[in-house]
Amino acid sequence: MALGGKILTWYNNQWLEGNTPIIGAADHAAWLGSTVFDGARQFEGVRPDMMLNCQRIIYSAEAFGMTPPVSAENIFNICEEGCAMFKATAVLYIRPMMWSNQGSPGIIDIMPESTGFSVCIEELPMPEVGSFALTTSPFRRPRQDMALTSAKAGSLYANNGRIMADARARGFNNALSLDIDNYVAETASTNVFTVKDGDFSFEKGERPINSFPLFLSLTLCPTTCDTLSLNLISSKYSFGYFIYNINYYHCFKFYLV
């Protein structure tokens, strides 16, 4: 799915132009969904916390049971090299990806050493800032004992996709999903955090896989960047309290980082 304009793909130790095929029809990832990815942004000539993104895909791959074929430092250098092939002013979405090519004798579980690797860099403008309509979803964010939420796994996005589709079908742009205890978890496509009376609050038990985009978005959020002494709070909020008592913000790679 090509999202924007010019695309460069690093695969098999070379840069290729366009929407390059990287997974075969019989590969484990193609039919059993064993993929992980991460996403960074270039805008206004900067790439905030690129190394953290590169470290996070290593974390995701290992959480999935994969053996990463490259290090975070290798990924960082590849991304830097690819970005240099675009104009310095280009707005880019930088996506390192890993997947399993083979399954074990049990078929369903992966063969760790069969991990594939690629980086896709696309020209993708930032969406215009504006109002949007938000609802709440009938579909829940799973717990860590229900799905592989400790990794940024492509398989998690089937649930997020139906959250988004349901919201759009009802005339909204996005939806808040709740956890199984009816506390606010996230939206279909973004992390969610709150700011009230100098307190910066994020989901209690927030997964390490999601924590650093929240902190980065805090530094970029125009309504909070002038405040350097926010209190950091891990908390939980019901939907009603969240909506009626707090200014809330959302963070997604397409929007900020």
Protein Blocks (a to p, Z undefined) as FASTA:
>chain_A
ZZblcddddeehiacedjddfbdfklmklmnopacddddddeehiaehklmmmmmmmmmm
mmnopacfbdfklmmmmmmmmmmmpcfkbccddddddddfbdcfklmaccfklpccdddd
ddddddddddddddddfbdcddfklbcfkbccfklmmmmmmmmmmmmmnopabdcdddfk
opafbdfkbccdddeehiacddehiafklmmmmmmmmmmmmklmmpckbccddddddfkl
mmmmcccddddfklmZZ
